[in-house]
Amino acid sequence: MKFNKPLAWAASLCLYILNLPAVNAQKVVKYDLYVKDTLVNFTGKSKRAIAINGQIPMPTLTFTEGDTAEIVVHNLLNEPTALHWHGLILPNKEDGVPYLTQMPIKPGEAYTYRFPIKQNGTHWYHSHYGLQEQIGMYGSMILNKRGDDSTFRKGIDDLPTIPLILSEWTDMKPETVHRLLHNASDWFAIRKGATQSYVEAIKQKQLGTKLKNEWKRMMAMDVSDVYYDKFLMNGYAESSFKNLKAGDRVRLRISNGGASTYFWLRYAGGKITVVASDGNDVEPVEVDRMMIAVSETYDVIVTIPAAGTAFEFMATSEDRIRSASMFLGDGVKQLIAPLPRLNYFAGMNMMNSMMKMNGDLDDMGMNMSLNQMDMNAVMYPEITGAVSKETSTTDLYSPNKVSSIKTLNYAMLQASSNTTLPAQAPAKEYKFTLTGNMNRYVWSIDNRVISETEKIPVKKGETLRLVLYNNSMMRHPMHLHGHDFRILNGKGKYAPLKNVIDVMPMETDTLEFRANNEGDWFFHCHILYHMMSGMGRIFSYTDAEPNPLFPSPEKAYQKLKADDRMAHFMARNDFATNGNDGEAMLQNTRYSLATEWRLGYNDMHGYEIETHFGRYIGKMQWLMPFIGFDHRYRDMGDEGPEKNLFGQINTKNKRTQFSFGAAYTLPMLLIAQAEVYHDGNVRVQLMREDIPVAKRMRADFMINTDKEYMAGLSYIVTRNMGLKTHYDSDMGWGIGLSLNY
């Protein structure tokens, strides 16, 4: 799919103007959306994507408060789909969540969404089926105020507007992205230059920081999960809007339609004035820059300060790999300086000081909330300058370290009108701890994924207060369907209304909402891969009428739970001069089925196949009890029977036995494994894989009480291929090619 930028922008603007409803219009506004596979070429390679009406992003849908939306979705894909109207307050059966509010739209079928437009503001829509959002199914949705609306703000609501939707693109299939995340691949870190290996630590005089990090059983520091090839603004890495002149003010209606990317927003023409968030008006607040979380929307006003100049409005990914830009105005381009790369070892040092040995975070009494203290700021050179390993976390937030750069946080937001909830009985409070395991990529609430929980019962008319504490090292944009909530940020009756709250590491944030919209409503992290891994809950109105779209609600709910129960496969095979060895593993949130094999050519003539089936338990999933089966035959020549380190007759050369045991992750990410075979023999083993020696160099080793040992070194060439050399006590020296999936 190719786009002509000037023509595309002109067409988009004309469509937007033509679709602006007449003042005070209250009518049915209908859209037909045709969902179809397409090919795109953002990187020089043609890749599959999904377009609606031939567009990526999807068409901007425009309504006026009071209209009735009628949206017919024609599914021309070879797979089901569904569309969710993000941030809209509508009847539950129109919300677009497969198996929760509707059945998915089958291939070749059409489905009509019909609902009243009860609000105004900047919103967006996207697929809520599988991982389709990642490959094109996202678009802006603009709900205009009526001209006679008492909340109409002159000088704000009458400004020319530009809808902007931010997104990202990867040439990798989203299913592959998801699988690699669950299999702890560090390929994304390699592509970003964020590996934090031992060699890099030594070069930056941070070896002690690296060792302490691994002593606490933590992997490398990062601020985002996925490496993306492109970042896009309305589908382009760079575009322009020229119909502006000096002194003009323009309102940018910005939606973050990215699957997992936070963006820094900055403007070369000066300050950014925030006037709305998640479709709700706020009192104007002026900032130098702001972060927009995944799925958030903000309305901002910028000014064209000079004639004959085009000023850059830039969206930079949180990991600062690359950006997307729009130039506002006509003339010489006025650029904004790129953000400097992150200081990852400073972040690692901060993480070390705040992570306890049991995996919990220690906020050291900071009582953080509302994005007021960005713990990742230790990695921002423009804030901290050069940071040494001796710099403490407290020092980084002392007054002499704080830059004059004014960054938006939630404490700055104040609603333009009274948002107090009706007086009633005391609020029903829920306390949720946001939890996660980066090693196995399991994301949860209170250490339980969606499939391990039941729906949370809600009565209509209740006030619910949610207290969210983030006990993980990742940000989580928590989104509530079908409701706006008040963020309790000290503004009293003018607490801002939102439907997404970005909860930073170690923050505690409190929000409240009135239960006034019957049905089953999703509350989840909007990072797509976190949601699919289980980070969410369902609020269910107990007195609601049954959803007519579900003949069997419980069966449908079981299908919803299947997302985080999905099993992910990985395999590796080493073709070496001394033999062939490899492994294959199938694992999901809690369970793992793994098989290892070895075939010797030289010193060892024979083979070995060892299989384990286990369940990860504990908050950090460091312990995995398992059952196993070991079948091996080795011709070791004239060697007679030998004993293992426990004095038992060693059956390592000829063994067909069942076993049970457990594996446990020790400090330094060492795996200790104890196994008892059905003949009474015991084997204890210590091993570690993927030791990050250098950016692309990995080491591994193994030693056990059967007097077997191995050490190896590999070089990662591509995501699926590497070079490896190793010494094995049975197979001897070898060198060869390693392939993985």
N, C-alpha and C positions, 0 to 999 in steps of 0.2 A: 504494500500500500504506500503510495507516494502522495505527499501533500505539497501544494504550492503555497508557501507561507503568506504572501500578500493577499492572494485570492482567498485563502482559507480564513484569514483574519477578517477580510471585508465581508465574506459570506456569513461568518459567525456574528459579526456586529449587526448586519442587516437582519439576520434571523432573530437576534435578540430584540432589536427594535420592533420588528414586525410582530413578535410574540408578546410584546408588552400589552396587557389587557387595558381596556379603556378605564378611566377613573370611575370608581364605584361599580365596576362590572361585577355581577354575580351570575355566573353562567357556568355551563359545563365546558371544560377545556379538555379536548381529547388529543391524545398522542398515540400513534401506532409505532411500536418499536420492534424492529426485525433483528433478531439475534442470530448472528451467522459467523462461522469461521472465516478467517482471512489470513493473509500473510503480511507481515510488516518487515521493514528493514531499517532499524535504528542504528545498527553497528556495522553494516556492510555484509550482514548475513540475513537471509530470509528466514523468518521464524513464524510459527503459528501464534495467532492472537485471536481474540473474539471482538468483533465490532458490532455496534448497533446502528442500523441505517447507514452502514458503511463508514462509521466514524469511530475514532479513538482519540480523545475520550468520547463517551456517549453524548448524544445531543443535550444541550442545556434545556431543561424543562422550566418554563416560566408560568407562574400563576399569580393571581391577586387574592388576598385574604377574602374569603367569602365564596370563592369559586368552588365548583365540584370538579375534582380531577378524575378523568377516565383514561386509563392508560392500558392499552392492549399490547401484551407482550407475545410476539410470534416467535416460537422457538424453532429455528431452522438448524440447530446444532444436532449432533449425533449423541448428545448427552442431555440430561435434565438441567434445568436452571431455575432461578427465581430472583426477583429484585426486591431489595429492601430500601425503603425511603428513610434515609438516615436523619434522625432528629425530628421527624414528623410525629405529631400527636394525632393518631387515627385509630379506627376500629382494629381490634387485634387481628382479625382474619385478613387484613390488608397489609400487615407488617412485612411479609415477604421472607420469613425464616422457614426453610423447609423442615418438615416434620415437627414444627412447633406451632406455627400459625397457619400453615398451608402445606399441601403435598407439593413436591416439586413439579414444575411444568415439564411434561414429557416431550421428547423429541417429536417434532412435527405438529405439536398442538399449540393452541393460543390460550391465553388466560387474561382476563380483564380485572384490573385493580380499579376500584371506584371508591373515593373517599372525599369528604369535605375538607377544604383548606381552612383550618382553624387558627392559623398563626401566620407570621411573616418572618422574613429573615433569609439568611444564606444557609442553605442545606445542600446535601448531595445524595446521590443514590448509587447503589452498587449491587453486584451479585452477592448473595449470601449462601451460594451453593459451592461447596468444596473450595478450591483455590482459584476460581474463575476471576475473582477481583484482581489478581496479580497480572493477568494478561489482557486487560483492556476494558473490563466491565465496571466502569466508574464514570460518573458524570455529574455536572453541577445542577442544582435545583434552586431556583430563585423564587421566593414568595414575596411579592411586593405588598406594601401597605396600601390601603385605600386612601384616596386623596383627602377624605374627610376624617381620617383616623385621628383621634385626639393625641396619639403619641407621635404624629408626624413631626419631624424635626427639620425646620428650615435650615438650609446650609449644610445639611447632612443627607437627608432622605431624598432631596431633589438634585443631588449631584449626579453627573454622568458616572456610570458604573461599568466596570469590566469584571465579569466572572473569571476567576482563575482557579483551576484545579491542578494541584501538584501530584505527581506520581513518579514511579520509578520503573525501570525496565531491566530485565535480565534475559540474556539469550538462553539461559538454562530453563528447562521445564520446571514449573513450580513444584511438581511432585518430586523432582530430583532435589530441589532446594530443601524441601521438607525432610526428605530422607537423609540428606547429608547432615542437617542440623541434629537429627536424632542419633546419628552414628558418630557424633563428635568429630567430624572432619574439620581440619583446620585450613582447608583450601581457601575459604573466604578470607581468613586472616592473612594468608600468604598474598592473595591478590590485593588486599588493602595495605600491606606493609605493616601489619599489626601483630606479628608473631611473638615478639618479646622473648626471643630465644636466649640461651646462655651466652652465646657469642655477642649478641646485641647488648645484653645486660653488662657484660664485662667492658665493652667499648664505652658504655655510658656510666661506668662505675656504679652499677646497680645490681651486682651479683648478689649481695646480701638481701636486697629487696626481692629478687627472684626466688632465692632459696626460702625465704620466709613465706612467700606466697604459696609455694608448693608444700611447705611444711604444714600449712593450714588447709591443704588438700584443695587448693584453688587452681584453676587454669588461668590462662592469660587474660588480661583486662581488655574489655571492648565495650563500646557504647551502642552497638547495633549488631544484629545477627548476620546479615546477608551482605554480600558484595554485589553491587548493581553496576551494570554497564553504562546506563544512562539515567539521568534524572530529567524530568519533563515538566513543563508548565504549559497547560492546554495542549499537550501532545508534542511539544517542541523543546529542544534543549536551549534554543535561542529564538526570540521573536521580537516584534516591535509593534507599538501602537502610536501612530504618528499624528493623529488628529487632536493634538494638544499644543498649547502655546504658553508662553511665560505668564505666570500668575494663575493658570488653571489649576483647579483642585479636582481630583478624581478619586472615586471610591472603588477600591479593589475588594471584591467579594471572594475571599480565598478559602478554598476547601483543601484539606490534606487527604487526597484519595490514595495515598501510598499504602501498600500492604504492610510495611514494617519500618518506614523511614520517618524520623523526625527531621524538620527543616528549620534552620536559622533563616529569618527574613530580615533583609537590610536594603536600604535605599540610598543611592548615590546622591540624591537631591536633598537630603537632610532628614528631618525627623519623620517618624511614622506615628500617626494618630489613630489609636484603636477606638472604634465606636460601637462595636457589637462583637459578641462571641457566641458561637453555637446558635445563631439565629435570634439572640436576645440582645436588646439595646443595653449599652453601658454608657456611663458618663465618659466623655472623651478623655483619653489619657495619652500623653505624648512620650514616646520612647525612642531610643537609638536603634534598638534591635529587639527581636522577639523570637521565641521558639514556638512553632506550631506542632502540636503532638499529632500522632497518627489519628485521623478521623475528625480532628477539631476543625471548626470554621471560625474565621475572624473577618470582620469588615474593618478595613483600615483606609485612612485618607492620606494621600500624598499630594504634594504641590510641585508644579513645574517651576523651578526658580529662575530660569533664564531662557531667552529666545535662542533659536539656532542650535539647540543642544538636546540630545536624547539621553535621559538619565536611567541608569541601570537599576532595576528592581531585581534583586538576586535571592534565590532560594538555595541554600547550601545544606547538604546532608549533614546530620549531626556528627558523623564520623569524618566529615570534611574531605571526602574523597574527590567529589566534584559537585558542580552546581548547575542550575538552570536559570536563565535570565530573560526578562522582558525589558525592552528599552521604551521609555515613555517620553514622547516628544519627537521632534523632527530636526535632525542636524548632527553635529559632531557627537560621538558617543562619549558620555562621561561615565567612566568605569568606577566601580567600588573595589577596594583591595580585597583579594581572596583571603579567607580566614586561614591562619597558619595551621599546620598539621598538629594533631594532638600529641601531648607528651604522655605516652602510655605508661611509662615507668613511674611518673608522678601519680598517675591514677592507681597503679598497683600498690604504691607505697601507702596511699590513702586507704585503699581497700584492706591492706594488711592490718592497719591500725584499728579498723572497725569490724573485722570479722573474728568472731570467737572460734575456738577450736571445734565446737560442736556444730558450726555452720550458721549460727545465728549472727545477726548484726548487733553491734553495740553502738547506740547513738551518743553515748558519753554525755547524756543529759542535755543534748542540744535542742530537743523538742522541735524538730524541723517540721514545717508544713508549708503548703501553698506556693511551692517553687521559690521560696524566698532565699533559700540557701542551696545553690546548685553544687552538689558535691563533686560533680565532674569539672567544676571550674579549676580544680587543681591541675587539669590537663590543658587549660587554655593559655597559651603563651601571651596572648594579648591582655590577659588579666593578671597572671602571676609572674610573667617574665621567666627567667631561668630558675628552675626548682631543683635543689640538690636533694640527695637522699636524707640529709639531716633536717630538712624542712618539715616541721610538724603540721598536722592538719589544722590545729588551732592557729598557727602562725599565718597560714594561707588565708584565713578569714579575719585577720586583724585589720584595723582601719588603714594602716599604711600599705596594705596589700590590695585593697579594694580599688578597682579602676573607676574612673568617672563615667564609664559606659553605663547608660541606663537601660536595663533589660526588663521586659515585662514579666511580672509574676501575678499570681491570682489575688494576692492581697491588694493589688492596685485596682481591681475591678469593682465597680459600684453600679448597681442597677439604676436605670433612669426612672424607675417607678417602684412603688412599694411592692415587695415580693413576699410579705409576711403570710404565712399559712393561716387558715381559719382556726380560731381558738377551739380547742377540743381536749380530749383526754391526753395525758402525757404520751410522747412519742414512743413507739416501739423500736427499740434499738438493736441493731445487729453490729457486731464487731467482726470484721474480716481481716485476716492476715494474708497478704499476697506473698506466695511462696513459689520457689522454683529451684530446679536443679540443672545448672548449665551443662554439667558433664553428660547427662542423659537427656537433656532438653525436655524436661517434664515441668509444666507450668500449672500452678494449682492455686486454690484458695483454701487456707487452713490445711494445707498438705493433702487435699483431696481434689481430684479432677471431677469434671462434670459427671462422668459415667459412674462415679462412686457416691453420688449424692442423689437425693430426691428433691423435688420442687419445694421451695420455701412458701408456706401458706400465707396469704395476705387477705385481709378483709377490706372491702371497699369503705372508704372514709377514714381509714387509719392514716396517721402520720408516721412514716418510717424514717429513722435516722440511721445512716450507715457510717461507721467509723472504720476507715481503711488504713491499715498499717502495712507498709511495703518492707518485707523482710528479705528482699532479694536485691541483687546488685544491678538490676535492669529497671528502667522506667516502664510504667504500665498505664496506658490510656484506657481507663475504665469507662465503658459506655452503657447507659441504661436506655433500653428501647421504650418507646411509647410514653415517656414522661420527661419533663424538665425537672431538675433538682436545684435546690439552693445550696451554694457553697458557703459554709459558715466561716467567713473570712474577717469578721470584726466590723462589718458594715451595717450590722443590725437589721432593720427592716428593709434596707437596700442591698441585702446580700445578692450577688449576681446569680442569674439563672443559667444553667448549662445542661448539657446531656452527656458531656465527656469531661472527665477530670484526669489529668496527668499526675500520677502519684510517683514521686521520685524515690530513689532508694532511701530508706530509713525515715521517710515522711509518714506522718499521721494526719490525714485529712478527714473532715467530717462534712457530710452532706445530708440533706433531708428533702423529702418530697411527700406530696399528698397522694394516697392511693385512690385515684379517681378515674381509672381507665381499665375496665375489666378485661381479663384474659390472662394468658401466659406470656411473660415478658422476659427477654434475655438481658442479662447483666454480665458483661464479659470484657476482657482485655481486647482492644481492637487491633493489636498487632496480630495479623492474620495467623501466623504460625504459632503464636501463643494460644489463641483461641482454639485452633484445631488440636492443640496439645492438651486442652482441658481446662483452661483458666476462665471459669465462668460459673454462674448460677442462674436458676430460673425462679422468678417470682410468679406465683400462681394465685389468682383471686379465687378463694374457696367458694364464693357464692355466684360465680359467673355462669352464664348460660353455656352449654356445651358448644364447642366449635363445630359448625355444621360441615366443615370440610374434612373432618376426621371420623370415619366409621369406627376406628379403634384408636383412641388417643394414646393408650399405653404402648401399643405396638409402634406407633409413630415415634413416641419418645425414646423407645429403645433404638430406633434408627438414628436419632439425633446423638445418642450416646456413643454410637459406633465411631464417630470422628476421632475421639481421643483413645479409643481402643485399637485403632489401626496399627497393624504390624508393619515394621520397616525392615527391609532386607539389606544386608551388606555382604560382600564376599571379597576375598583376597587370595591370590595364588602367586607363589614365587617359583619361577623357573630358573634353577641354579645348576651349576656344574656338579654339585655334590648330591642333588636330589630335587624333589618337588615337595613343597609344603604350602599349606594355606588354611583358610578358615572360612566358614559361612555362618551367618547369624541372622536370626529373625527375632525381633524384639518389639515390645510395645511399652506402655506406661510402666507396667510392673513386671512383666515376664520376659525371659530370654531363653531362646533355644539356639545353642551354638555347637558346631561341629568343627574339629580340627583334624587335619590329616598330614601325614608325612610319608614320603616314599624315598628310600635311600638308594643311591647308585653305587657308591664306592665303599667306604668303610662299613657302612651298614647296608646289608642286603635284606630288605624287608619293607614292612609298611606298618602304619599305626593310624587308627581312627578313634577319636575320643569325642564323646558327645555329652553335653550337660544341659539340663533343663532346670531353670531356677526362677525364683521370685525375689525381686528387690524389696527390701523392707526398711523401715526406719524413715525418719524425716528427710535425711539427706541421701537415702538409698545407698549407703556405703556397705551394707550387708546383703549378701545374696545366698541363702541356703539353696542347695540343688541336689538333684539325683543325677546319676551319670552312668554311662556305659563305655567301657574301654576294651577295644579289640586290637591286638597287635601281634605281629610275628616278625622276629628279627633273627637272621642267621649271623651270629657273632663268632663263627669259626669254632675253635677249640676251647673257648672260654667256658669255664664251668660255672656252677651256680655261685652267686654272690649275695651278700646281705646288704640291706639298706641301712641307713644310719640308726635305725631303731633295733638292729639285730635280727630283723625278720628276713626270711628267704625272699629274695627279690624276684618278682615275676615280670620285670619290665621287658624281658625279651619275648616272652610268650604269655599273653594275658587275654582272657575273655571273661570279663567280670563286670558286675553291677557295683555301684558305689553310691554313697551319699556324703555330703560335705557342705562346706560353706566358703565363700570368698568374701574378703573384707578389705576395704580401701584404707590403707594406713597413711600417716603423714608422708609427704613427698610423693603422693599418688602411687605408692607401691601397693600391689595387690597380693595379699597373703591368702593362700588357699590351703585348707586342710581337707583331706578326703580319706574315707574309710571304705575299703573294698569288702566284698561279701565273704572273702576268705580270712578277713581280720587284718590284713595288711593296711598300713597307714602311710599316706604320703603327704608331706607338707611342702609347699612350693611358694617361692617369692619371685615376683616378676614385675616388670613395667614395660609398657610399649609407648611409642611416640614421645620419647624424651626429646625436647626441642633443642638440639645442639646449636643449629644455626637456622637461618630463615627457611631453607629448604632441606636441611639435614636433620634426620631423626635417628635416634638410637633406641635399642631395646635389649633386654636381657632376661634370663630365667635361670633359676637354680632350684633343685629340689632334693629331698631326702633319698631319692632313688639314685643319687649320684649322677644325675643328668644336669647339664648346664649348657647355656647358649648365650651368645652375645652377637649383636648385629648392628650394622650401620646402613642407612638408606638415604638416597637423594631423590626428592620429589621432582619429577620432570613436568608432569601434567597432573590434572585431577585424577586420572585413571592409570597413570604409569609412573614407575620409579626404577631406579637402579639400586641394587642391594648386594651387600657382602656380609657374610656371617660365619661364625664358627660354631659348630654343634658337636657336643661330646661324642655323639654316636655317628654323625654324618661327616664330620671333619669340616675343612674349609670349603667355602663355595662362593661363587659370585654369579649374579644373573639379573634377570628382569622381573620386576614385581608389577602385576596388574591387579587393579581393584575396581570394584563396583559399589 
